[in-house]
Amino acid sequence: MSDEELIRILIATKRDLLWTLLESCGSLYKRLKPLEEDLRRRQGVEHPPTFLEDGEFQNGITSFLSGMQVVITKMAKASDPGVWAADLLLRAAVHEEKPRRERVRSTPRIQPAEES
């Protein structure tokens, strides 16, 4: 079957190309995986390392996670209601009213006594 024929069939059956390929490869993987395990065990051959076991990947993830620790700590503090409330109170304290000056009443004028 040509590539064009495959695409025509997919279009006619209203199927998605990517999903169809994934289904086909998934079925193949499901059939071959037990056989691979059995043959590796019988031959005494271990699996090749995955990308998770790669040294460069591990170094990169370690650097990434150490940086994330700072970010996560700050996010945790920001989401802590107690820390949030304390910060809010301190911000509000900056904007507190200035103390009012007491109003000083003027002293009454003493009228000079009238001369008789």
Phi, psi and omega in degrees: 000137179276165177300318181297320179296320179299313181296319178300318179296317180298318179295316182294327181265007178055047178249154180271134182300308184300313182295323178296316178296319179296318178299316181295314180293323178297318178296317178297314179300317181299323179286320187276335185302310179299324179295318178299314180301314182297313181293320178298318180296314181295325181271351180070031181254127180277163176293145173293153182297144177274171180297335178291335180267359181288133182299318180297318178297316180297319177296318179296317181292326177296315178297316180300313183292327178292323175291323180292332180301319179296314181297315182295321178299315179295321179294320180295318178297318181294330182268355178284120182301324180294314179295318180298315181294318179298318179296319179297317179297318180293322177295320181293326181296330179293329184262015183296156181296145175286142180300139180284142174281138178291142180278127179261124180280144178288145180285139181294142179285138175270123180282136176295140181294140180285141179273138178261000000 
